Amino acid sequence: MTASASVGGPPLARRAGPRRRRRSRGTGRWVTVGSRPVFAKGLPRRFWQDLYHLCMTISWPALIAVLAALFVTVNGLFGLLYSLMPGSVANLNPPGFLGAFFFSIETSATVGFGDMHPQTIFGHTLASIEIFVSIISVALTTGVMFARFSRPRARILFAHQTVVRPIDGVPTLMLRAANARQNVIAEASAHLRLVREEVSSEGFKIRRIRELALVRDQNPVFVLGWTLMHVIDETSPLAGETHDSLAAAQGQLVLSLIGIDETTGQDVTARATYQPHALRWNHAFQDVLETDEEGDDVVDFTRFHDVVPLVPAG
């Protein structure tokens, strides 16, 4: 199974493969569609045209490193400009570029210690330009930081596997999700789809998305766990399917959850993708709900991903 935008899921399947082949592919990038790696080329990648998306998607250490590098670079540039006109800054200490660099930092941060200050028209003009640049930079940095901190994230845990077992004599696909934050996700809804390759009557190969109806696709109060079920009857797109047939058609299940986090009042979403090898036929989920000796209900999430084979009747 491959889990996307979820907590506790294993890493993307075959993720290492694209990285090993990247050097021989030329210009382009690997894009993961569900859990299928696809190499995309032919589109120009100009990062400066989508800086906001880049700032929102890179890791926190990378973002801090980029901001620190920009801070040093910009102040070094202004320090060099101050150094080009000796005497533009009074009481420069230490003398030369290093003092101009520190003066640039004080100016950009509007600290104003008072010892060093512009004393020529050139110095005042350059300091004014630097203050304007620093105001814009601080505003942009603050906006990015706020956007990253305020972005809603769902901590939804998806079981690593799905099971197919009979319920009331009918094969039923079962998937399991849990709210790892254990607060209230109100008006949660779920959508399950089957993505696979099909061939039309004309021999045209097409990748189709089939909706898999859930027995219950709404959960008004999603706090702990949620078991989702799809009945595999004659109307189901999974009717007659096996592990081999799904693998041959490059089929995969895509489960999407959406709801309202009552703590923040924001919409949250999560998604998991399951490959054919993650469908365990004639298995059942290990029960995670039990009652202890004191009569209290206990949910044991250490067994959340466990499945057990069904024992044939008789």
N, C-alpha and C positions, 0 to 999 in steps of 0.2 A: 504494500500500500504506500501511496505517496500522499502526504497531507500538505496542503497549501493554506497559508494564512491561518494556521492553527497552532496550538500549543501542544507540545509533546509528540508530534508526529516525527517519523524517521526522515532522513534526508531524501532529496529527490532521487528517484531511481536513475541510474546511468548518468548521474551528474558528472562523474569523473571522465566519462567517455568524450564528451564535447571538448573538455579542457585539453585532453591529450591530442585531439585532432585540430585544435584551433590554429596552430601555426601553418598548417598546410591548406587552410581554407581561404586565406587572403583577407581582404577587407570585408568586414561584416561583424555580426554578433550572434551569439547563441541565445535563442528565446525559448523558454519552456512553456509549451501550450498544454495545460493540465499537468501531465508529467512527461510529455513527449518533447525531447529536445529538437528544435528546428533551427537550422542555420539560415539567417536572413542576410541578404546582401543586396546591394544596388541602391540603398537609401543613404544619403549623406548624414553623417553624425556630427553635428555642430553643437557641442555641449552648451555654448553660450546662448543658443536660441531657446534653451529649455532649462535654464539654471535652477528655477524653482523646483522642477521635478527632480533634478539631480540632487539638490539639497534635501529633498524629502525622502529620497530613496537610498542614499549612501549611509553607511553605518555611522554611529555617533563618533567613534575614534577617528574615522576618516574626515568627518565634518570638522571636528575640532582641529585636526592637523591642517586642513586646508585653510581654516580661518587664521590659525597661528602663522602659517606661511605667508598669507596675504598681509597680516599685521606687520610682520618683519619686513616684507618686501616693500610695502608702501612707505613705511617709516624710513627704511633705508634709502628709498628714492628721494624722499623729501630731505633727508639728512645730506644726501649728496648735493642736492640743489642749494641748500644753505651753505655748504662748504665751497661752492663755486664762487661765492661772493664773500670773501673774508671781511669780518667786521659787521656783517648784517645782524648778528646776534651778540648782545652785550653779555659780558661775564661768561663766555663760553668755557665750560669746564666739564671734562678735559678738553683741551684744544684739539682742533681738527675734526675729522669726520665723526669720531666716536661721540664727542660732545654734541655735534649737530644732530646725530641720531637720537640721543637721549632728549634733546630739546624738541625734536619732532614728536617723540612719544608723549611728552608732557603737553605739547600743543594739541595733538589729536585727541588726547584724553581730557582736555580742558582742565588739567590739574592746576597749572599756574603756580608753581612753587615760588616764583618771584625773583630768584637770583638771575636766571637767564631770561632775556626778553628781546624782542626785535627792537632794533634801534636805527634802522634805515628804511627808506621807502621800499626797497627790494625785500627786506626782511618782513615788513608788515604785510606787503602784498602776498608773499609766499605763505605766510602764516594764515592769512585770511582764506586763501585757496585751500590750504590744508584743513582748516576748521570746517569749511563747507563740505569737503570730501569726507571728513570724519563724521559729520552729522548724518550724511546720507548712508555711510557705512554702518553706523550704529543702528539707524532705523531699519535697514535691510536685515542686519543680523538679528535684531530683536524680533522682527517679523517672522524670520525663519525659525528661530528658537521657539517662539510662541506656537507657531503652526505645528511643529513637531511634538511639543508637549501636549497640545490640546487635541491632537488628532485622535479620534476614538479608535480603540483597539479592543476587539473581543478576545477573551481568553477561553476559546472553545477547544475542548479536547475531543478528538475523534479517535475511535478505536482503530487500531492498526489494520484490522481485518473486518470483513463482513461475513455473514453466515447465511446459508440457505437451508431451511429446515421446514418440515411440514407443520402446519397449524390448521387444525380442523380438517386434516386430510389434504390440504392444498399447499404445495411448495410456496414458501414465503421468504423473501429476501429481507434480512434484518441488518440495520446499521445502528451504531450506538454513538451518542455524543454526550458531552458533559460540560457544564459551565464551571471552568476551573476557578473563576473569581468568586463563585458562590454568592453572588448578589442576584437581584431580580433582573432578568431580561424579559420585558413585557412584550406581549403580542409577537412572539417569535413565530416565524414561518420557515418552512423548509421546502426545497425543491430538489428533486432527484432526476437526473437525466443520464441516458445511455448515449455515449458517443462512439460511433463505429463506422467503418468503411462498408459501403454497399455498392452493388453494381446494378444499374438500371437495365431495363429490357433491351436498350440499345447498346449495352456493353460499356456505358459510361460510368467510370468509377467516381463516386461522390462520398464525402464524409458527412453523415447525417447525425442529427441530434434527436433522439427519441425521448419524449417525456414519460417518466415512470410514476404512475399515480401512487401516492402514499395513502395508507389507511387513515392516518391523521397527520396533516401537514401544518397544523396550527397548535401552538402551545401558549396559552395566555400568560403563564407564569413559569418561565424556564429558570430554575434555580440550581438543581443538582444534575440529574441525568434525563436523557430522552432517547428512547428506543424507537427508531423509525422503521416501518414495515411496508413492503410492497408485495402484493399478492401476485404470484406468477401463474396466472390463468391463461386461457386461450387468447385473451385480448392483450396480454402483456408482450412488449417487445422482447422480453427475455424468454418467452415460451419456446421450448425446444433447444435453448442454448446450453452449451457445455463450456468447460474451461478451454478446450481446444478450439471450438468455433469462435469464441470471443477473442482468443489470442490470434487466430488467423485473420480476423477482421480488425485487429488492433483496437478492440473495444475497451472502453473504460467507463467507470461510473463517476459522475461528478455530483457531489452533494453540496448544496449551498444553504446557509442559514442566515437569517437577517432578523433583527429585533431592535428594541429600544432599551438601552441601558438606563434603568431608573435612577442610578446614581448621578449620571451626567445629563440625562435627557437627550442623548444623541443616538443616532442609528449606528448599529454595529453589524458587521458582516463577517462571515468566516466561510471557508471552503475546503473541502477535502476531495482528493481524487484517488480512486481505487483501480488498480490494474487487475487483469483476470486472475493472477496468482493470489490476489488478496481475497478472492471469493472462496470461502470454505464450504463445500457442499456437504450436507448431512452433518453439520456441526451446530453447536449452540454456544451462546455467550455464557461465560461463567457468571453466576449470580453474584452481584456486588452488594445486594441489600440483605441484611440479616438482623435478627433481634437478639440482643445479648442477654446475659443471665438476669440483668436488672429490668428487662422489659423495654429497653430503649432501642429504637431503630438505629442501625449503624450502616453507613455506606462505605465500603472498603474499596477505594480506588486503586489499590495495588493489584487488584484482579480485573481492572477495567478492560485491559486488552486481551485477556485470556479467553480462549475458546476450547471447547471439549467436544469430542466426537459423540454422535448419538448412538446409543445401543439399539440395534434392531429389536423390534418387539417380538416376543416369543422365542 
